[in-house]
């Protein structure tokens, strides 16, 4: 009850005329960014962060949350009309959204996506309100040993789940990110590492320039390499039919919202896996499995509910542990630090009202997303007809200005260009980008926690393995590694089949 009253207090304090204007334009801009192929939620939040330096904390974070929520939803438009996911989180959406659009049900498909997105956002918001304070209190028992293993566990899980076909590539990307985080002065004694006499490198690699490059410039290079796309020009039918269709699958939506929220909690996994896991669960439980991939309302609803529920889910570890649940959440974490907020276990002691302010921000953004998505179904289709040849140079300029504006250093522009080319090469080689960025974020936590733990234990590595929470984390990390080995999986399969045969006999 106290949490509900805190939420109402934060919401009433936030609902002002200027705040509503910020919610509307930022969410609408997020939808546009998400629906244009080549512009991701991460890029949108990163570029917008560079424009909020002079704003107050609450206003800046409100705008960024609205951009985040709007962009994840906006990607469904291009997935439905172009068969090109606007963001990676909308890949599962295209499986059933595009066939529905081709069948003349583009309006219904977009209404189903909007309904699912709105419901998923609200489910995740409720989880954020209830879980964040509890997790923050639990995280107070974390020490250097636990945070070290949390960082290792986060990189391993992100690498595993973002590259299911070849987890080694995901882990390589994650540990490359950890290596990048080691460049610059170390956090305890200030000794420069891997700087080779360069004062710029001694200052470290900035998260935002690296992220703008890896998700912005690299995306530009990737999109310009692809063939031109064409919009589905079928009749846009009534959106109300889609809303009625969505109501028939309310249990699918609830299950997808819970799965998406849980996937958002896992460091570095976020909306992509929230969408795919929800889609897979819906197909497994459906009575009409054959319709999936051919225009299934249930599949489309599950995918969009799952990815939007993962947004507030990804904010839970950001606020309570200082560990991002997804790539856009990593940028939001950096923005909070820039604006004087210290996410982590002490947030419920230092800034308890801020947690419920974020809950209120997610609520306002979700409502705005739903209203704008339904009212502007037809007008927003016109945005997709903008030629990308005209759009990409503008985005490159924004990437350059955004990288420079963070610290007014030309060096950061070169960092953006380097990570853009590097990210493009990694994409072509089928390496995931999310573990790379998560590695950069968690590298500082891992480094400082390892060094502090060794100081506390007087150089004894055994101390990292014996504490209860540490033990759970390192055993889980080891389990993830073992389960990727074919021989181990075959052994478990044989044991499972033997048990099944024993039960039948």
Secondary structure, 3 states (H helix, E strand, C coil): CHHHHHHHHHHHHHCCHHHHHHHHHHHHHHHHHHHCCCCCHHHHHHHHHCCCCCCCHHHHHHHHHHHHHHHHHHHHHHHHHHCCCCCHHHHHHHHHHHHHHHCCCHHHHHHHHHHHHHHHHHHHHHHHHHHHHHHHHHHCCCCHHHHHHHHHHHHHHHHHHHCCCCHHHHHHHHHHHHHHHHCEECCCCCCEECCCCCHHHHCCCCHHHHHHHHHHHHHHHHHHHCCCCCCCCCCCCCHHHHHHHHHCCHHHHHHHHHHHHHHHHCCCCHHHHHHHHHHHHHHHHCCCHHHCCCCCHHHHHHHHHHHHHHHHHHHHHHHHHCCCCCHHHHHHHHHHHHCCCCCCCCHHHHCHHHHHHHHHHHHHHHHHHHHHHHHCHHHHHHHHHCCHHHHHHHHHHHHHHHHHHHHCCHHHHHHHHHHHHHHHHHHHCCCCCHHHHHHHHHHHHHHHHHHHHHHHCCCCCCHHHHCHHHHHHHHHHHHHHHHCCHHHHHHHHHHHHHHHHHHHC
